[in-house]
Amino acid sequence: MTKDYNQVFTWYQKGASLGDNYAEWAVAYAYEKGQGVTQSDDEALQWYEKAADNGSTDAMHRLVDAYQNGELSLKVDMDKAAYWFELAN
């Protein structure tokens, strides 16, 4: 069975528009990986931050990694990595 990433992305967008933090995380991941949508680090970062602000520990941990390693077009920022780490734990 193959996944229709476009359709999956549409459903996650609907959930994200309702404030579901898992759906927000999933939208971020889709943007990061380019699954069902054009890949965009900027969009991924915005959605990870939104999901994290809404309590998604998965998004918080992704932001820790991104700030520690300079991923998602970010510069390494250990203060921001520590901030998200503290919130996640």
N, C-alpha and C positions, 0 to 999 in steps of 0.2 A: 504494500500500500504506500503510495507516495503522498507526501504532504503538499497541500496547496498553501504555500506560505502567504500568498496574497489574501486568501480568505481568512487564514488564522490571524494575520495582522489586523484585518478589519474587525474581527471579534474582540481582539485585545484592545484595540482603540476604543471600542464601545464601552468596555469595562473600565478602561482608564478614564474615560469622560465622566464616569459615575464615581470616580475617586477610589477605585479598587487598587490598592498598592501592589498586589501581585500583577494585575494587568498593566499597571504603569511600568513595573520592572520588565515585563515581557515586551512591551513596546520599546523600551530602552535597549533590550537585548537584540531585538529585531533590527533596530537602527545600527547598532554596533556591528552586527554580522551581515547586514544587508539581506535579511530574509523577509521577503514580501514587500520590501521597500528599498529605496536607494540608500546605500550605506552612508551614514553621517555621524561622525564623532560628536559634533556639536549637538545634534538632536539626541543622541544616546546619552550624553552627559546631562542635558536638561531633564530628560525623563528619569534617569537614575537619581538625580537630586530630588525630583518631585516625589518619586517612590520612597526614597529615604526619608524625606520630610514627613511623609505619611506613615512612617513606621516600618518600612520594608528592610529587615536586616540583611536580606540578600543584596539589596541595592547599596546599603551602607558598606558591606564588605567589598563590593565591586569598586566603590569609590575609594576605599582604603587602598586597594591594589593599584587603582589608576593613579592616585596621587603619589604612592610610594615608588612606582615604576615609570612614571611619565607616560602613561597610556591615555588613550582617547584624546590625543593632541594636547595633553596637559604637560606643564612643567612639573618636575618633582617638587612636592610641597609636603614636607613631613609634618608640619603643623596641621594642615587640613587632613592628612592621613590619620593623625592622632585624634583629631576631633571626631571623625567618623568612626574610628575604632572604639573610642569611649562610648559613643552613642549606641553602637551595635552590641556592646558587651555590658 
